[in-house]
Amino acid sequence: AADGNTISGNGGDGISISENIRQVKIFGNRIGTNEAASAALANNVAGIRVQSSQNQIGLAGKSRENSARRSRPNRCRPRRSA
């Protein structure tokens, strides 16, 4: 298996970064995929839910990219809290 974590098949969000949490770095993970990143294994809500700023999710370069597939619904994107 590759380095990083496999974050898939959860009943809620795969990863959730709450309000007032800053400077989180998420690199080199397989989110919403099987361990080989060859097939989808969706999280039930968001792949990554971000409700704060100043976080880094993936960077350019093979070892720092996250492999992400569609979650239900397609929510691997920052969201603002109400």
Secondary structure, DSSP 8 states (H G I E B T S, - for coil): --SS-EE-S-SS-SEEE-TT----EE-S-EESB-TTSSSB---SS-SEEE-SSS-EE--SSGGG--EE---SS--EEE----
